[in-house]
Amino acid sequence: MRKKDNREKQVIEGILDGADVRIDGDRAWDMRVRNPLFYKRVMAGAYCCVRWLQTVGGESLASW
């Protein structure tokens, strides 16, 4: 696993930690990741969503 991939995994693990979900954990509600590209794809999708919200939302996002 590349260093950047590891960072992406850490970011996603941090987000999921708030929901008490572990990656490859042994509990029924934990996620199992079998494709190492998962982390890159999730981060790319999150980046696109944030950029889109900034573009269409502009200042209105600050009022949320």
ChimeraX commands (.cxc) that place a marker at each C-alpha (Angstrom):
marker #1 position 0.00,0.00,0.00 radius 0.5
marker #1 position 1.38,3.40,-0.98 radius 0.5
marker #1 position 1.90,6.13,1.61 radius 0.5
marker #1 position -0.92,8.24,0.12 radius 0.5
marker #1 position -3.27,5.24,0.21 radius 0.5
marker #1 position -2.48,4.82,3.89 radius 0.5
marker #1 position -3.34,8.49,4.52 radius 0.5
marker #1 position -6.62,8.11,2.66 radius 0.5
marker #1 position -7.44,5.05,4.76 radius 0.5
marker #1 position -6.66,6.98,7.96 radius 0.5
marker #1 position -8.98,9.82,6.96 radius 0.5
marker #1 position -11.84,7.41,6.20 radius 0.5
marker #1 position -11.23,5.48,9.43 radius 0.5
marker #1 position -11.42,8.76,11.33 radius 0.5
marker #1 position -14.76,9.62,9.75 radius 0.5
marker #1 position -16.20,6.16,10.40 radius 0.5
marker #1 position -14.97,6.21,13.99 radius 0.5
marker #1 position -17.64,8.77,14.78 radius 0.5
marker #1 position -20.25,6.19,13.80 radius 0.5
marker #1 position -18.46,3.39,15.71 radius 0.5
marker #1 position -17.67,1.55,12.48 radius 0.5
marker #1 position -14.32,-0.13,11.91 radius 0.5
marker #1 position -12.77,-1.17,8.63 radius 0.5
marker #1 position -12.24,-4.95,8.55 radius 0.5
marker #1 position -13.53,-5.20,12.11 radius 0.5
marker #1 position -15.17,-8.29,13.55 radius 0.5
marker #1 position -18.52,-6.77,14.53 radius 0.5
marker #1 position -21.69,-7.20,12.47 radius 0.5
marker #1 position -21.86,-3.48,11.57 radius 0.5
marker #1 position -18.20,-3.09,10.63 radius 0.5
marker #1 position -17.16,-2.66,7.00 radius 0.5
marker #1 position -15.06,-5.14,5.10 radius 0.5
marker #1 position -12.88,-3.60,2.37 radius 0.5
marker #1 position -11.57,-5.99,-0.24 radius 0.5
marker #1 position -10.58,-3.54,-2.97 radius 0.5
marker #1 position -7.61,-1.30,-2.10 radius 0.5
marker #1 position -8.92,1.31,-4.57 radius 0.5
marker #1 position -11.90,1.88,-2.27 radius 0.5
marker #1 position -10.07,4.53,-0.26 radius 0.5
marker #1 position -8.96,6.50,-3.31 radius 0.5
marker #1 position -12.44,6.37,-4.84 radius 0.5
marker #1 position -14.17,7.53,-1.65 radius 0.5
marker #1 position -11.76,10.43,-1.24 radius 0.5
marker #1 position -12.13,11.44,-4.90 radius 0.5
marker #1 position -15.91,11.39,-4.56 radius 0.5
marker #1 position -15.80,13.42,-1.35 radius 0.5
marker #1 position -13.55,16.00,-2.99 radius 0.5
marker #1 position -15.93,16.33,-5.94 radius 0.5
marker #1 position -18.92,16.77,-3.61 radius 0.5
marker #1 position -17.21,19.50,-1.62 radius 0.5
marker #1 position -16.14,21.34,-4.77 radius 0.5
marker #1 position -19.68,21.10,-6.18 radius 0.5
marker #1 position -21.21,22.42,-2.96 radius 0.5
marker #1 position -18.77,25.31,-2.95 radius 0.5
marker #1 position -19.65,26.11,-6.56 radius 0.5
marker #1 position -23.43,25.97,-6.31 radius 0.5
marker #1 position -23.81,26.86,-2.65 radius 0.5
marker #1 position -21.37,29.71,-2.34 radius 0.5
marker #1 position -22.13,31.84,0.68 radius 0.5
marker #1 position -25.41,30.04,1.40 radius 0.5
marker #1 position -23.47,27.09,2.85 radius 0.5
marker #1 position -22.29,29.28,5.72 radius 0.5
marker #1 position -25.88,29.62,6.92 radius 0.5
marker #1 position -26.29,25.89,7.46 radius 0.5
marker link #1:1,2 radius 0.2
marker link #1:2,3 radius 0.2
marker link #1:3,4 radius 0.2
marker link #1:4,5 radius 0.2
marker link #1:5,6 radius 0.2
marker link #1:6,7 radius 0.2
marker link #1:7,8 radius 0.2
marker link #1:8,9 radius 0.2
marker link #1:9,10 radius 0.2
marker link #1:10,11 radius 0.2
marker link #1:11,12 radius 0.2
marker link #1:12,13 radius 0.2
marker link #1:13,14 radius 0.2
marker link #1:14,15 radius 0.2
marker link #1:15,16 radius 0.2
marker link #1:16,17 radius 0.2
marker link #1:17,18 radius 0.2
marker link #1:18,19 radius 0.2
marker link #1:19,20 radius 0.2
marker link #1:20,21 radius 0.2
marker link #1:21,22 radius 0.2
marker link #1:22,23 radius 0.2
marker link #1:23,24 radius 0.2
marker link #1:24,25 radius 0.2
marker link #1:25,26 radius 0.2
marker link #1:26,27 radius 0.2
marker link #1:27,28 radius 0.2
marker link #1:28,29 radius 0.2
marker link #1:29,30 radius 0.2
marker link #1:30,31 radius 0.2
marker link #1:31,32 radius 0.2
marker link #1:32,33 radius 0.2
marker link #1:33,34 radius 0.2
marker link #1:34,35 radius 0.2
marker link #1:35,36 radius 0.2
marker link #1:36,37 radius 0.2
marker link #1:37,38 radius 0.2
marker link #1:38,39 radius 0.2
marker link #1:39,40 radius 0.2
marker link #1:40,41 radius 0.2
marker link #1:41,42 radius 0.2
marker link #1:42,43 radius 0.2
marker link #1:43,44 radius 0.2
marker link #1:44,45 radius 0.2
marker link #1:45,46 radius 0.2
marker link #1:46,47 radius 0.2
marker link #1:47,48 radius 0.2
marker link #1:48,49 radius 0.2
marker link #1:49,50 radius 0.2
marker link #1:50,51 radius 0.2
marker link #1:51,52 radius 0.2
marker link #1:52,53 radius 0.2
marker link #1:53,54 radius 0.2
marker link #1:54,55 radius 0.2
marker link #1:55,56 radius 0.2
marker link #1:56,57 radius 0.2
marker link #1:57,58 radius 0.2
marker link #1:58,59 radius 0.2
marker link #1:59,60 radius 0.2
marker link #1:60,61 radius 0.2
marker link #1:61,62 radius 0.2
marker link #1:62,63 radius 0.2
marker link #1:63,64 radius 0.2
view
